[in-house]
Amino acid sequence: MAEKLKTTHGRTLAYHRTEGRGPGVVFLGGFMSDMTGTKAVYLEDWARREGRAFLRFDYSGHGESSGAFADGCIGDWADDAVEAVSHLTEGPQILVGSSMGGWIALLLARRIPKRVAGLVGIAAAPDFTADSMWPSLSDAQRQEVLEQGQTLLPNDYDETPYPLTRRLFEDGRQQLVLRTPLALPFPVRLVQGTKDEAVATSVPLRLMDHADCPDMRLTLVKDADHRFSTDDCLALITESIAEVLARAEAASGSG
């Protein structure tokens, strides 16, 4: 049974928290996904075996949290993540962001830098509403967004279409991280599949080129897709987290 956190914005976030030593690990899920996904549950099991503090939660409008998905936007979900980290964890955290969660993680690094000890991006998708989603829409779909407030996009992963709203795109332009300086003064590891049809391999390369980060590495996995959930991919994620943890602990003198 998930626990619930009431946020200062009046939203209710469902979460599962595992007690353990720090730095803790926080999983940030993707667009229209929830905390019951393969990667989130796998990492929780891994953290429990390691005795490591771990948090997974649903953004508002996702999973068991309050609100409707179509009412949300990147800024709202980043606010949710700030509150989850601020109220449900102690000390610096390793943020593990999957797809949209990678963008959220970068926003947290900007907004609450003292609470971030490291970052792992899994097919991280910063700025995707402006850079890939809006350009991929047809002229008719863009017109629908502008005139009617939303359009429905088929979903490759289940039968529920994505409602893409005007607010999602307008707010997304206010949350961009690849157009202005981005300081990531901690270890960062990015993992990405070469057959990812949602996030091109050019995205992590652009992030590497843009960010001011002394310790950033990218691992490309041949033929892995956007789910990045095979046994080998899951093992690579935990290896990446362990490496970031070791470096973060060494830097803080706690390793």
N, C-alpha and C positions, 0 to 999 in steps of 0.2 A: 504493500500500500504506500503510495507516494505521500510525502509530507507536503505542506503548502506554506508558501511565503506570500504575505500581503505586501505589495510594493507601495511606495509613496505616490505612485501614479494611480492607485486604486485597482491595480490588476492583481490576480492571484496566480502565482507560479507553482507548478507541481515540480517536485524534485526528489532525488534519492541521494543521500549523503553517506559516505563511508568514512568512518573515523580512521585515523592513522597519522603517521609522522609527516612533517612537511619537508620541503615545499610540497603542497598538495597539487593535484592534477584536476583541472576543470575541463570537461568536454563541452564544446560549443557545436551544436548540430547545424544541419543545413536547411535550406529553403524548403518549407513545407514537410520537413522530416520531424521526428520526435525522439525522445530519449530512450525508446525501446529498440532502437535500431541495432544492427549487428555490432558496429564499432563501439557504440556507447556501452553496451552490456559486456562486450569482450574486455574493454579497458577497465570496467569496474571489477570484473573477476581478477584481472591482472593486478590491479591496485590492491585488492584485498589480500592476494597471495603475497604481495610485496610489503604489506603493512603500511601502505601509502594512503594518505588522505585523498579522497576522490569525490567529485561532485558531477552529477548529470542532472539536467533540468529541461523543462519545456518552455520555450518563449511563449508569450501571450499569443493566442490564436493557433497554437500548435499543441498536439497531444492532449494531455490532461489539464493544461492551464486554461485560464478564463479567456473569453473574448473570441471573436471571429477572425480567421486568417485574413480575410479581405479588408479588415479594418486596420491591419498593422502595416508597418514599414520598417526599413533598416534602422532608423533612429529609435523607434519603439523597442525593437529587439535588442539593440545595443544598451538602451536604458535598463531593460530586464536583466541583461548579463551583468551590468555594473552592480545592480542591486543584489543579484545572486552571489557574486563574488564578495561584495562588501559585507553582506549579512550572514552568509553561510560558510565562509572560509576564514581562516586566520593566517596572516602573514602573506608573503609572496607566493604566487601560484604559477604553475606551468599551464599555459592555455593550449588546448588541443582543438583547433578549429577545422571542421570539415566543410568544404565548399563555402557556402555563405558564412559559416562559422569562422572561416579564416579571415574574412573581412571584419566580422564582429571582433575577433581577437585583436586585429590591428587597431580598431577603434578603442578598445580597452587599453591597449598599450599607450595610446595617446591621452586617454582620459584619466586613467588611474595607474600611471606608470610605476608607482612604488609598490603596487600589488602584483606586478608581473615580473617573474624571475626567468621566464623563457617561453618559447612558443614553438609549437609543431603545427604546421599547416598540411592538411590532407586535401589535395586538389583545391587549395585555397583560391577563393574567387573574389578578390577585392574589386570593387567598382563595377560589378557585373551588370547592374541594372542599366548603367550608362554605356558600358563598353561592348556588351554582347547581347543583352536582352532587348533593349530598345532597337538597335540596328537590325536585329533578326526579325522584327515584326514587319508584316506587310504594310503597305500604305493604308489599306482598309482597317487593319488592326490599330494602327497608330491613330487614325481618325476616330475610331471607336473609343479609344482611351481618352482622347482629348474632348470629345463631344459628349460621350455617355458615362465617362468616369472609369470604365474598365473594359477589358477584353478577356476572353477565356482562352487559355492555351492548353492543348492536349498534353497530358503528363505521361512520359515514357514508363514511369514506375508503377502507377496504378490507374484506375479508371477515373479518378477525380481530377478534373482539369484545374490548372492554375488560374485563379483570378488575378490578373495583373491590373493594378489600379493606377489612376493618375497620381494619387498620393504616393504610391510606391516609387514611381519614377521621379516625382518632384522632390521628395525627401531624399532619395538616393543621391541626387546631385549635391545635396548638402553634406553628405557623409563620405565623399570621395577621399581616398588616401594616397592615390598615386599622382596627384597633381601638385601637392604641396609637400614640404619637407616631412620625412617620416623617420624619426629616431627610434631605433630598436637596439638599445644598449645591453643586450643579453643574448644568449645563444638562441638561434633560430634554425629549425630543420624543416625543409619542405619536401614532401613526397608527392609524386604525380605519376599517373599512368599515361603511356603514349597513345592509348586508344580511348582516352577520355573525350567523349563527344560533347560534354557540357563545358569543360574548361580546357582551352588550348594550352599546349606546353609553352607558348609564348607568354602566358600570364605569370607563372612563377619566375621566368627569366626577367620579365619587366620589373617584377617586385624586387628581385635581387639587384638589378641595376639601379633602382630608384632609392631603396632604403639605405639609411646610414646605419650599418650594422657591422660590427667587427668580427662576428662569428656566425655566418650564415652559409648553409649548404643545401643543395638541391639534389635529390635522388630521383631519377626517372626510371620507371619500371616498364620494360617493353611489354606491350599488349595488355597492360592493366587498364580497366575501364574506370568510370567515374565512381562506382560503388567502392572500389578499392578495399574489398572485403574478403578476398581469398585468404587462405591460411598464410601464404607467403607475405601478402600485403599487410595483414594484421600483425604478423611477427615484425615486419619492418617498422610499423608504427610504434610498437612497444620498444624496439631497439632505439628508435629516434628519441622517444621520451626519456629512456634511460640515459642516453648520451647527454641530452639537454639537462637532465637532473644532475648528473655527475659534474658537468661543467658549472652549473649554477651553484651547486653546493661547494665546489672548490673555490669559486669566486667569492662566496660569502664566508669561507672559512669554516663551514659546518660539515664539510665532507671528510 
